[in-house]
């Protein structure tokens, strides 16, 4: 089968079907010769093995709409992009073309959606920009002697995170000292401005000043590069101690979850107003739309996603009965966004900040813990589900710690459960987009359905009484 498909590329046979095309993109060593042919003009001979290194670093597929894939090809990043309908795909500047796959190809950092990225990776450009913007440089206290810029994370079409290492010389003493900053280049200047403004507001909040939550300090906004520059924070990723395996969980998990819950509560009760609202009803409509698109590849998964999204929508009115409120929210709350240290707990990455029910952050966090258990069970092909026991303990621990950290409505637990179910549907869709032929997305939807069934009937009085008890998972 593999040989036949490779031959079809070379022989200019009829175009591959969408599902077949996606399957091929996920075979990086098979695609590598085509990438080299497109980028470097190297001859492609069917059947010739690729002897270099090629891996998939990022994959995003929305059936019937587009697919982007980030390959690591030897020592560089290469991006492939397909848009459906294929005949409407426009060729961007800096891109090459693989006819057999109908795929645009370009090498990092020549990203059409981030035209300022090449400049942002130039140490001299960044050095000059920071020299003109950092207060300690402008005051004459120090000057930048050297600058190094290293990309550490790249989301095609969206943003790129950079590590910026500076060596500063103090004017008075001549001493050299290092300074590490992090820059994030966005695909839209308005997005960069919004993130920077909200980071400033949060950093200046009472919760941050009192140390109840630690935030990476926003340093400067470089308009010409659409880049937000922030300071660094120390600590251990909470994610690293939450290992839900059959043998049990890391002992430090309990303390880490309690600290994370308190820090999240501090953000929610900071009184900060973000620039936009994030209505869940709108997202449920998107769930159904994206679920139906998934039906082009996996009809059973599509049916489950649409059905669960509709079940969630049928309980929207219950959120009001359970005390729904509007505060600033992180928007992508999960263990990998928390750093713990002796100095306190830091929350990272406020790209998705907005105004919504704080239960959305709690529910998303709980959904991530459940997702960890699903992944472990999936790796064992469903033969060993005992990993769910510690995950459920961690869910209850985090939810209880959050409720104890500040005043919450008696119905908060029910809202958190509802948002956990919604979070699992969201994760199922994203899991499909990153790995369309995996069984994990279906497992996540099944968990979402199970959790949703835990909620009490749509009776306000019964809901209030139930929400006062502990969460039984």
Number of C-alpha atoms within 10 A of each C-alpha: 6 11 10 10 17 19 15 16 19 14 11 10 11 9 14 16 10 14 14 12 17 21 13 17 21 19 14 20 19 20 17 24 22 25 25 15 15 20 17 10 10 12 11 15 12 16 12 10 11 13 10 11 13 22 16 18 16 15 20 20 22 20 22 16 12 15 20 23 24 24 26 19 21 13 9 11 18 26 27 24 22 21 20 15 10 14 8 8 15 10 12 14 10 12 19 19 20 16 14 18 22 19 23 22 26 24 19 18 22 17 23 17 15 20 15 19 23 14 14 26 20 14 18 15 15 20 21 12 18 21 17 12 15 15 14 12 18 13 9 12 14 22 20 19 12 14 21 17 20 15 16 10 13 19 16 24 16 13 20 21 19 22 19 22 17 21 17 20 19 17 13 9 9 10 10 14 13 12 13 15 19 22 26 23 25 27 22 15 16 12 17 22 18 17 21 21 17 21 24 17 17 26 18 15 18 18 20 19 13 9 15 19 25 25 25 22 17 23 20 19 23 21 13 11 24 25 29 26 25 21 16 14 19 15 14 16 18 23 17 13 17 24 19 24 19 16 10 14 18 13 10 12 19 17 15 23 25 18 26 26 24 21 24 25 26 21 24 23 17 18 15 18 16 20 13 12 16 17 12 16 12 9 14 21 15 15 22 19 14 19 26 20 17 24 15 13 18 17 14 11 23 22 16 18 31 21 16 22 25 15 15 20 16 11 15 14 11 21 20 13 16 20 16 17 14 15 20 26 29 25 19 19 25 21 22 18 18 25 24 21 15 7 12 16 28 26 23 17 17 20 18 14 22 21 22 23 25 25 27 24 25 30 27 26 26 28 30 22 26 24 23 18 25 23 19 20 21 17 12 11 12 13 9 13 16 17 22 22 15 21 26 19 16 21 23 17 18 26 25 16 20 23 17 14 17 14 11 14 16 18 22 25 27 26 28 24 26 25 29 28 29 29 26 27 30 23 21 26 25 16 20 21 19 19 18 24 16 12 16 22 26 21 19 27 26 19 20 29 21 13 19 20 14 14 17 16 11 14 10 15 10 11 20 20 12 17 19 14 10 11 18 9 13
